[in-house]
């Protein structure tokens, strides 16, 4: 069986209008709306992709500010015959939000709750609001919106409605369509129509309802014969609202709601203005049983029996996902709590209700059931909330964990949503596994065992033979779906990768009924053409993000010699074993830099606003450009030549990278490992080599070099902060904000006032370590040595009081530097020279097993991060292996029983702000542990992103406003709310931001410990 493409040669929505039409559209939008009109190549490129394998350059982008902007844009686009594509978070996995259309981004400004009706448990929202943000507002009322998709931190409700999203708990709550009570939307002729209960519709909506009802009457036999009878069917249009075919009816009372016609329509019928949603009571208690299985087949076969116990979720994690999670330091501790040995698969079985006591018998029933099924002792019972939450977070990250595979081959989404009845689930998965093996690949399984929908993505290289294999696998998978009477599209929608399978699923008659619905609501084919009706071939290479050599414009990389070592990304992976080749063997002409950039799969995890660091500039601007994903897409387009031959070092690229503060939040939080901080260093090096360094660049970068001399005349350099007009002049000449004070130079630096007797020689330290003594190297950086010497002296006193012999490295005429300031300005060669000298000085001590203890997170962690990709060899790895932050060292020594310190009690609250790099390296918890050594201390972590200073970033006039917005997002308000608290912040720039923004002194943890020495 082979599906042939539609008769048209150039599918609608894939070909751009003529240039004069595009220019006219841009002019009229700029004149007639208040929104942001983005028609430059880079902006269009950032909206050309979603989380699918596809890329289609849009006509342009409008970020509307008012409803009038949207209505006007629809009118203008209709006049000019330009398609319109509504977009939320841009996380669709099937290409729904890519198209040669005017993209209208709802996510920036249309995110309000318009009405909350507690009596009827409904809420009306704008389409750009994110699910987690809505639920945060509902939580105080004991309510939530229960369509809990794994992308809840970034998925917008408009996108979820367009997709008919489902989530982990659909077995209990249903799909998106079951939880929508109404919608207001513009039709393509500009009329705003309310969609709701059929019994209460206006004239236009009633006419639409009558048309759909007549189609149902006309095609009733085809509907009953061809319509999948499973809950998870999201393909086509919901024609069966007048003749329900799902195992879960659309409404509890059998009534018909016309809003359900728009749900799952992928924005092809109307443009949503607002949604009215049905809310559920927030579960007060949950328990979790994790069933460990010796075989994957046993897990699949057991699901049909487990659901009879009435769980709210039954989620699968297979062996591959388990192993990938165990390999991730952030996930390993959590996953280990769920395992009994090394199972082939686990099922997460959740029960929820009003109280824990009533749920415990459910866990007992699960244990008994597994015993009856021949698997006694296979259940881990998880009653406490915190470990449950942690495990669900790992499960929600499942797709992105899977997508972290390096190399050109990636797990590809195209058959991952097939849904089959539970009694056939084991046979279906066995059959599909055989199909993968036949085509030289393997699938990783996860997700919704409760409803027969398992996400599976075979590993394919879309640059080479991926498309052919994708077609073959899809055809054989479809045969299995038909055999077991399932649905080919069960959760993530149709889009570009499953659109052509709609007619296969429903037959030509129902496909024509779908076309009739489209023509009734959108006769001019204005909204998102090429989706659901007349879609392109799923394997049309011209539409791929990584177009193969046979495509009209194949994907290529421009030659580039990187300054950092990206060879770890320059590999290939075996599609069956997932084992990667040796670093540097991936045939990437950019040395692996391009492959590192291409790891971004557009999942949108960087759009989240929860307690993590990523991405601080996006949190302030909400602009796609200033987002990890937006930067990665722009880099990818530039280094593949799609933005022109010199795009990589262009001003447009510099503007895109400018607000990256190098927080490294993405290094930890990005599930596919996109390290934008390191990529910015790479970019800056190339950009500055072409455009040159400014005086400001040189002054900041070379600060460690002249710090020793400057400290001899501190009064002279400090005039900038005191002499009238000096700040203004400094801003004009150097670009350093006049609204900022600069750090005060001082003559009493650590190297001048430190007591030499506190420190042993290198030889003495090595000898003491050889005797098993307590020894440490105190690495005193530029900032703590020159501007805040009290921190270094306090750290020395604390370590000495705990019985440690100390050594510190220094050199004639100054001190050793890690190269951080040079890296931040793209001077990689200079950074390598300074870092290399520091490593040479530290190497004998590191070889002796002595810990290297640092105070400034950005400096110490440079030894554990950037120095490893500067070409410094094995010596850098040796030093990195011994490098610890002050608090990490103490926490380690306490755990080993080697650290004892008499401390006075404290009776004041303590607020802790973690430096971004500490968060990125998981080094915040040790600070809390160390603070708890103080009797009576109850430290509280401020849940914040970047403080906004980020080294020199916040000092620059061009960044001052953004810097303060970052600080005001969480950090500064938290400090102001607790005026009696001691504020602890280990970062030099963090302390400066708190002083400038809140007029409060923040102290390094070393100073607080020193002050409490008994």
N, C-alpha and C positions, 0 to 999 in steps of 0.2 A: 504494500500500500504506500503510495507516494502522494503527498498533497502538492498540488500545483499552485503557483501563484495566481493572483487575480489577473484579469486580462490587461489591465493598465500597465504601461511600461514604467512610469514614474509615479509611484504611490503618492497620494496626497499627503502633505505634511512632511515630505522629505526633500522638496526642492524649493529653494528660495525664490521669492518674487524678483522681478527686475530691479536693478539698482535705483532707478528713478522712483519707483514705488516705495522702496525702503527709505530713501531719503525724504520723501514726502511724509511718510509715517513719522519719522523722527522729528521733523519740523512741526508737524501739527500737534504731536504729543507734548513737545516742549512749550508750545504756545498755548495749548488749550487745557493742560492739566498742571497740577502742582507737584506731581510726582517726579522721581528721579528717572531720567531718560538715558538709558545706557545702550549705545549703539556702536561703541568701539569694539575692535576685534577681541581684546582680552576679556572684556565684560561678557560679550556674547559667548566666548569660549567657556567661561565659568558656568554658564547655564546650558551648555550643550550636552551635558552628561547628567545621569543620575546614578543610582547604585547598580545599574545593569551593565551589560557589555557594549551598549550602544552609545553613539555620539552623533548628534545632528545639530549643526550650527543654527541657532535661532535667528530670526530677522533682527530682533533687538529685545531689550528688556525694559519693562516699566515697573518701578517700585512705587505703587500708588500710596498717597497719603490720606485720601478721602474716598468715600463711596462714589462721589461725583467723578473722581479720576477714573475709576473703573468703568462706570457707565459711559463716560466720554470716550475712553479707549475702545470700548466695544463698538461705539458708533463710528469712530474714525476708521477702525480696522474693517468694519463692514463696508464703509464707503470705498476703501482702497482695495477691498477683496484680499486682505491679509489675514491668515488664520490667527486664532487666539488660543493660548495655552495657559491655563491657570496652574500655579505652582505653589507648593507649601515648603516642606523641608527638603524636597528634591531627593528623597531616599527610595524611590520606587525601584524595584529590582527587575522590572521587565521592560523598561524604556517608556513608561507612560508619560513621563514629564520631559521627554526630548522630542523636538520637532522643529521644522522650518516655519516658525510662527512667532508672533509677538508673545513673549513670555511675560506674564504678569505675576509678580512675586507678592503673595499675600502675607508672608511670614514676618515682615518687619513691623508693619503698622496695624494689621487687622488681627489682633489677638486679645480682644476684650470679651468679658462676659457681659452680655447685653441684658440678661434677665435670669433670675434664679427664683423658681417657684418651689418652695420647700413643701407646700401642701400637696402638690401633685407630683413632686419629685421630678421636675424637668428643669433644664437649663438651656438658655439660648445663647449661642456663642458665634463669634466671627470665625471664618474658616482658617485663619492663620494661628490660632491659639494652639499651643503644644499640650499634649495629653497630660504630662506630668504637672504642668503649670495649672491646668484646670483642676486636676485632682487635689493639688495643694490648697486651692481655694475652697474646695468642697469638703475637705477633711474636717474642719471645725464643726461642720453640720452633721458629721457621721455618715456622709454620702460619698460615693465615687462613681466615676464612669468606668464600667468594668471591662471594656474591650482593651485588655492590657497587653498591647503589642510589645515585643522586645525592644522596639525603638521608641518607647514611650517618652524618653527624655528629649527627643527631637522630632517625633512625628506630629504633624499638625492634624487637627480634627477634619479639616477640609480634605486633606490628602487621604486620611483614613476612610472618609465617606466615599471619595472617588474610587477607592480601591476595594471597598467592602471588607475592611480589615477584620481580623478575627481574634488572635491572641491566645495565650496559654489556657485561659479558663472558659473558652467558648462552650465546652461541654455543659457548663453550668449557666452561662449568661447568653450564649448565642453569639452571632456575628455582629458586625456594625449595623447591618440592616435591621436586626431585631431590637436595636437600641436607639433608633432614630424615630422621633415623633413628628418631625416636620422640617421643612426647608423653605427658604426664600431664595429665588435665583432669577438671574436675567436670562431671557431667551435671546437668540441671535438677532432678533428684530429690535431689541432694546427694551422690551416689556419686562417689568419685574413681576414675577408670579409667585404666589404662595402655594406650596405643595404640602398637602396634609391629608386628613381623613377624607375619603371620597364623598362622604355625606355632607361635607362642609366646604366645598370648593367654590371658587369664583368661576366666572364664565370661561376664561381661557383654560384654566386647569381642568374644568369639567369636560371640555372638548377633548383635551388630551386623554383623560381617563376613559372617555367613551371610545376613543380610537384604539386604545390598548385593549379594552374589554372586547371589542369586536374582533381584534386579532386573535385573542384567546379563544373565542367561540369558533372562529374560522379554523384554528389549528389545534383544537383540543386533542384530537387523536395523536397528532405528532408530538405534542407536549407530553402526553402520558407515556408514549412509547420511547422518546429519546431524551427526556429530561433526567439528569442524574438525581437519584433519590437520597443523596447524602447531604448532611448539614453543610459540609465544606464544598459548595459549588458557587464560584464567583464569576464564571465566564458569561459573556454576552450581557444582555439586559434582563432585568428581573420581570420578564413577561408573565411569570407565573404568580404574580401578586394577586391575580384574579382566579387562580387555580393552583393553590399551593402544592408543590411537589417535594418539598424538603421534609426531612424527618422532624424538623422544628418549624412550625408555622410562623409566618411573618408577624402575626399579632396573636395575642392570647385569646381574644374573643372572635377571631375569624373575620374581623373587619378588614377593609382595604385602605391602605395609606399610600397615596400617590408619591409621597416623598421617597418611598422605597424604590421607585423607578430610577431615581437619580443615584442611589447608592450603588456603587460598583460600576457606574457608567464612565468612569475615568475622565470626567470633564468633557465628554463628547456631546452631551445633550443641552447643558445649560451651564451658567457661571454662578457658583454659589455665593450668595450674599450672607446668609446666616443659616445655622443649623439649630434645631431644637432637639435636645437629646433626653432620653429617659435615664434616670439615675437609679442606682441600687444602694441598699444599705451597706455601709462599709463593714466587712467582716470584723468582728471583735476579737476573734481568736482563730488561730490556724495551727495545725500540726502537720508534720511531713514524715512520710515513710519512704525511705530510699531502698528500693528492691535491687539487689545485686544478682546478675544473671551470669551463668557460665557460658551461655551461647547467645548470640544475637537473635536467633530463631526463637528461643525460649522466651525472650522478652517480648517479641512481637506476638507470639501466640498467647501470652498471658494477659495482654491488654484487654481483650474482650471479656475476660472474667473479672478483672480489677474494676472496670467501669461500673459493674453491677453493685459495687459497694457504695456508690454515690459520691465519688470524689469531685472536687472542683477542678482538678487538673491531674493529668497523667502525662508527664513529659519524658522524652527519651534523651539520653546522652550515650553515645556509643563509644567503643574502645578508642577510636582515633581521637575523639573529642576529649576523652578522659586523659589520654597521654599528652595531648597538646596543653591541656589545662595544668597537668602536673609539671610540665616543663616551664610554665609561666610563674615566676616568683610571686606575682600578685594573686594568683589563683590557687596555687598548690596547697597552702594550709587549709583552705576551705574545702577543696575537693577531697582531700585526705579524710576529712571527717565523715564523708559519705560512703567510703569504700570498705568492703570486706575483701581483703586480698586484692587481686587485680581482675575484676570482672570484665566480661566481654561487652557488657552494656548495663546501664542502670536506668530504672524508671523512678522519676520523682512523683510520688503520689500524695497529693495534698487534700486535706479535709478542712473545711472552714465552717464556723458557726458562731454562736453567741458567747460560748465560754469553753475553756480548755477541757474542763471535766467531762462535758458531753461528747468531746471529740476523741478522748483516749480510747473508748471502746472501739472506735473506727480503726485505730491503729492495731488494736488486738485482733479485729476481724481480718485485717490485711495480713498479719503474721500467720493467722490460722489458715487463711486461703493459700498462702504460699507453701505452707506445709502440706496442704491437700494436693497442691500441684507438684509436689515432689521436691520442693526447695526450702526445707526447714533451715532456720538460722540465716536467712538471706536478707533480712530487713534491718536497716539502721533506723531506729526511731528518733526523730528529731522534734522535741517538744518546745524548746525555747525559741523565741522570735528572732534573736540576732543571728544564730547560725542558719536558720531558715532563709532569712533575707540575704545573707552572704551567698548561699548556694543558688538562690534564684538569680542573683546578679551574674554568677558564672554561667548559668544556663542562658540568660538573656544575651550574654556575650558570645554565645555559641557560634553564630554565623561568622562573626568577626574574628574569633579565634581561628576558625577554619580558613579564613581568607588571609591569614598571616603567612601562608606558605610563600617562600621566596622562589624566584625564577619566573620565566615567561608563562609557564603553565599555571593556571589558576582554577579553583573550583568554579564551574560556570552554572549559572541559574537558567534553567529552561524547562526541566521536568520536575523541579523540586516540590511542586505543590499538588501533585496528583493525589487525590483522596479516594480511598476504597473502603468498603464496609469492613468493620473490625474483624469479622470472622475470616476474611481473606487476607489480612494484613501480612501475616507471616509468609504465605505463599507468594504474595505480590513482591515483597522485599527480596525473597530468595530469587525470584525470576529476574528482577531488575539487577541484582548483583551479578547474575550470569551474563546479562547483557553488557554490563560495564567490562567484565573480564574479556568478553569476546572482542571488544574494541580497544583493549589495551589500557583500561583505566580502572578506577575504583571510586566508590562513593563513600562519603562520610555522612552518616545519618544522625538526625536529631529532630527534636520538636514534638509535635502533638499526637502522641500515640492514642490519646483519649478519643480522638475523632478520625483516626485513620489517615491523617495528613502528616507525612514525614518529609522533612526537607532533606534533599540529597543533591549533591553537586559533584558530578564527575570532573576530574582534573583534565582540562583541555588547553591547548595552546592555540588561541584564536589567531595568532600571526601566521600559523602554518596550516596544519590539517584539522584544526579545531572545528571549523564550520561543517566539514564533511562528516566528522564523527558525531557532531551535535545532531545533524539531520538523521543519521542512521539510528542513533540511540533514541531519539524522540519517536521515530516511527515504530521501533520495537516496544518502547515503553507504552505507547498509545494502544498497542495491541493487548498488552497486559491490562491496561485500564479498562478497555472494553470487555475483556474476558471476565473481569471481576465487577463489572457494572459500577464503575467509579466515575469521578470527575477529573478531567485533565487539568483544570485550573481550579485549585482548591483554597488559595489564600492570597497570593500576591498579585493576582489579576492577570489580564491578558497582555496589554501593552504591545510591544513589538515582537516579543519572543513566543507568545502564545496566541496572538490574534488570529493567525491563519488557521489555527486549530478549532476555531469556533464552529465553522461549518462542518468540520469532521465530527465534532461532538453532538451537534444538534440537528444536522441535516440541512439540505438546501432550502426547504420550505421555511423552517424557523429562522434561518439566516436571513431570508427575505423579510420575515416579520421584524427582525431586528432593524433591517434597513428602513423599513416603513416607519418604525419609531424614530429613528434618527431624522428622517425626512420630515416627520411631523413636527418635531421640536426644533430642528436645525436644518431647514431646507437648503440653506446656502452653504452648508458644510463649513461653518465658521470655526466651531469649537473642536480643537484637537483632532484634526482629520488624520486618517490613517490608523486610527485605533478602533478596534471592534468592527467597524465597517471598512471594507477595502484595505485591510492591513498589508504591509509588504511581507516578503518572505522572511522568516525568522533568521535565515542564514545569508541574507544579502550582505556581502562583505563591505559594500560601500557605506553601510550604516554602523559598522563596528568602530568602537573606540580605537582598537588596535587592528586597523584594516590590513588584511593579508596582501601578499605580493600581487595577487591576481586582481585586486580591487583597483578602481580608477586612480585612487590616490592612496597608495599603500603607506602604512605607518613606517617611518624611518626616524633615526636619531642623528642629530648633527654631531660631527666630531668635536670632542671636548676633552682636554687634559685636566682632570680634577686636581685640586691642591690638597684635598684630604683623601684618605684611603677608604674607598667605598667597595673594595673587593669582596667584602662579606655578602654584598647584595648581588654581585656579579657571578651568579651561579645558575644552574638548571636543576629542576627537581624531577625525580622519577614519578610518573603519573599513577603508579600502582603502590610503590613503597613509600613515596613522598620523601625519600632520601635525597639530599642535595649534593651536588658535585662540589669539588674543592673551591675555595674562594678564588676569584679571578678567572674562572673557566666558562663564564656565561656568554662570551662573545659580545659584550656590550662595549661599543666604541667610546663610551664615556667613562669607562672604568668602573661601572656599577652605579654611578650617580643617577643615571636615567632610571635604572631598575629600582633604585630606592624611592625615587619620586613616584614611579608608576605603582608602588604599593598602595597608594591611595585608591580605594575602590568606591569612594563617594558615599560611604555608609552614613555620613553625617554625624558620627559620634562626637565630633568636635563642636557641634551646635548645642550641646547640653549645657545646662545652667546649674547643675548640682554642685556638690561640695568640691569636686576636682578642680584642678588649675585651668585646664584647657577649656576654651581658648580666650584669654582675657581681652584681647582687642575686639573680638567678635561680640563679646558680652556687652561691650560699650557701644559699638557702632551698629551691630546687627547687620553688617554689610557682608555679602558673600565674598567680596574681595579680601576682607580682613578676617579670614577664617582659615584654619589649617587646610581644609579641603580646597578653598578658593585659591590659596597660594600654590598648593600642590598641582592643581589643574592648570594654573597659569604657567608654572614651571614646565609641566609636561608638554603643553602646547608649544612653549618656546623652544625646548630642546628637541622637539620633533619637527621644528621648522614650520609649524602651522600658523605662527604669528609673524612670519617673515624671517629673513636670514640673520638679523642682528637683534632679535627680540630678547634673547637671554640677557643681554647687557644693556637693554633699553631703559629709558626713563619710566616707561609704563611698568616694566618689571620691578624697577626700584620702588615705585609707588605701591605696588602690590606687596612687596616685602617689608615696606617701611615700618608698619605698626607691629610686626613680629617682635616681641620683646625678649625672645630667646629664653622663655620661661622653662622650656623643656617639659611642659605639661603633656605635650603630645608624645614625647618619648615614653612616658609611662602610660598615659591614658588612651592613646590611639591604638585600637585593637590590631591594626595591621602594621604598627611600628613606624609610622611616618615621623621622622625626627626633624621637624622644621627648623629648630634652633641650629642644628648642624648644617642644614641646607642653606640657611641664611648666611652662615660663615662662608660656605662655598660660593654662593652667589656674590656676596660682597667682594670677595677676593677678585673675581673676574670683572665685576663692575668697576671697582676702584682702579684696577690696572688699566682700564680703558678711559675712565673719566678723571682719574687723579684723586688724591686725598686733599681734603680741606685743611685749613689751619686748625680748626676744632678737632678734626680727626687725629691730627698729629699730637696736639696737646694732651688729649685724653689717652691715646694709645701709649704715649711715651711717659706718662705720669710716673710709673715705677722707676724710670731711668733718672729723672731729675728730682725725685722726691727727696733724696738725701741732701742735695744742694739747697732745695727750696726750704727745707726745714731750718736752715741757718738764718734765713731772713723772712720768717713767717709774717711779720708785721707788714712787709711790703706786699705780699700776695693777698693778705687779708683786707687790703684797702678796698678791694672790689665790693666787699659786703658793707662798707661803712661810708665811703666817700660819696657825696651826692653826685648823681649822674653816672657813676661808674657802672652800675648795673645796666643802665640803658645803653651805655657804650659797649659793654660786653655782649649784650644781645645783638646789637647792630654788627659788631665785628666778628663775633664767634658763634652767634646763634644760641647762646645760653640764656635761658629765660630770666628776665629781670625780676620776675615774681618768685624766683628761687634764691634762697641763700645757698652758698657753696660751702663745702666742708672747710672747717677752720684749720689752717696750717698751724703747726706748733713746733717749738724747738725741743720739747721734752719727749722725743720719740722713744720708742721701746729700746732702740739700739743705743741711746744715750743714757737713759736713766735706769735701765734694767741692771740689776745686781749680777755681775759676772759670776759670782760664787753660786748663784742658783743653778748654773748650767755646767754640766760636765763636758769634757772634750769628747770628740768623736771616738777616740781610742778607748777612753774610760767607759763610754756608753756601750761600745761593742763588747768590751771585756765583761762588764756587769751583766749584759744579756747572756753571754756565754756561761756565766755562773748561775743562770736561772733567776737573776734579779729582776725587780720591777723597774723597767726602763721605758721611756717614751721620747720621741722627737717632737718638740713643739714647733710646728711650721707657722712662723709669724709672717703674715702677708703684708702687702703694701698698705692696706687700709687700716688694719688693726695695729700695724707697727708705726704708722706715721700720724694718723688722725685720731685714733682711739687706743693709745698705748695702754690705757688702764685695763682694757679687755685682755690683752696678752699677759700683762703682769698678774691679773687676777687668775687667769688660767694656770699660770706657773705656780702661784701660791696654792691653789687647790690641789694640783697634782703633787706638789711637794708635800703638802699636808697628808696626802693619802699614801705617802711613802715611795714615790716614784723618783728615780734618778732621771734628770732631764738633760736633753741636748737640744740646741737650736742651730740651724744652718744659717750662715751669713757669709758675706764676701766683702772684700776691701772696697770701701767707698760706697757701701749701701747694703742691699739685701737681695736675696734671690726672689724671682718673680715667676709665676706660673704661666704668664703670657695671656691672661684673660683679657686685659684691656686691648691688646693687639688683635686678638681673635674677634672681639666685638666690632672692630673697625676694618676687618677683612685683611689684616696684615699677617698672613699665615706664616710666611717665612720668618718674620721677626719673632712671632710667637713661638715658633719651633726652636729658635735659637735660645730664647729665655727659658722655655720649659725644659729644653735639653740640658741646659746648665744646672737647673734645679734638680732634675732627675739624676744627673751625674753626682751631685752633692749628696743626694739622699740614698743612692744605690747601695753603698757599703752598709749603711744602717738597715736598709730593707733586707739585704742579703743576710744580715745577722738576726732577722726575725723581729726587729723593733718596729712598733707601731709608729706611724707618722700622723700626728694629731694636728688638725687644722681648726681654725676658728671661723673663717669666712667661708660660707658654703660654696659660693661661686668659684673661689680659688681652690679649695681643697678638692672639690668634686671635678674640677678640670683635670686633676691627676687621674681620676677614675673614668674619665670620659674622653675629652678631646685629645689628650696626649696619646691615646691608644690609636688614633687615626692620623698621626702626624708623621709617620714613618720613623719613629724613634726606636722601634724594635722591641726585643724582649725585655730590655731594661725598664721600659715604660710599664710593661705588664707587671714586672716585679714590684715596682714602686706602687702601682695602683692597687696591688693586692694587699699592701700594708697601710694604705691611706684611709684614715677614719676621721670623721668630725669629732670634735671635743666630746659631745654628748654620746655619740656612738661608741667611742672608746670607753667612757665611763660605764655605760650600760653593759657593754661586753664584759668589762672587768668585774662589775658587780655580779653578773650572772655566773662568772667563773669563780666567785668567792675571793677575789684578789683585791677588792676595793672597799676600804673602810674609811669612813669620814665622820667625825663628830660635828653635827650641825645644830644650830639653834632653831627653835620652833618659829613658825611664821603664822600670823593671824590675819593676813590680808589676802584678798582674792588675787589670783594670778591669771592673766590673760596671755596666751601664747599665739603669736603669728608665725607660721611656718614660711620660710624662704621657699620660693618656687623650686629651686634645685633640690632642696631637702625633700620636698614632696615628690619630685620626680624620681628620687632615689630611695624612697621609702624611709627617709631619715627623720621624720617628724615624731613618730612614736617614741624613739629613744629620748627625745627631749622631755616628753611627758614623764617617762620613767625616771629620768634623772631629777626632775623637779619634785617628784613624789618622794625622793629621798629626804627632803626637808620635812621635818615633823610638822604636821598640821597643814601642809600644802595641798591644795585641791586645784591644780591647774586646769584651766578650760581652754580648749583650742578654738580660736576664732575661725569659723568656717568661711574662708575667703579664697579668692583667686589671687592673682598677682597684685602686689601693693601699688604697682604703677611706676615705680622708679626704674627697676631693671637696669642697674648700673647707671650709665649716663643718659639713658632714654628719657627719664623724667626731668632731667635738667634742661633739655633742649626746648627752645621756645616753640618749635613746631609740634612738639609732643606734649606740652604742658597741660593743655586742656584734657586730652585723652588720659594722661597720667593721673590727673585728679579724679576723673570720672571712674577710673579703675579703683582708686583708693576709696572713693565714696560709695562704691557698690556694696561693700560689706565691712572692710577693715576699719575705716575711720569712724563710722557710726557705732561699731561695737566698742571701740576704745572710749568714745564719748559717753556711752551708756553706763560705763562703770568707772567713774572718776577716782574711786578709791583703790583700784586694782594696780598691781605691779604689772607692767607690760613687758613681756620678754620677746625679743626678736633677734635672731642671730645674724641677720643680714645687715651689712652697713647701710645700704640704700634703703632698706625697709625701715630702719631706725630713723633715717633722715626724713622719710615720707611721713612717719608718725609725728615727728617733731614739727615739721612744716604744716601738716594738715590738721593736727589735733592739739598742737601745742603741749604735747606730753612727751616725757622722756621714756624711751624704751631701752632696755638693757640687754646685753648679751647674757646668756645663761651662766657663763663663767663668773660674771660680776655678781650675780645673785648668790651663787654658791659661796663665793669669796666673802660676801657680806654676812653670810650665815655661819661662817666657820666659828666653832665654839672655842 
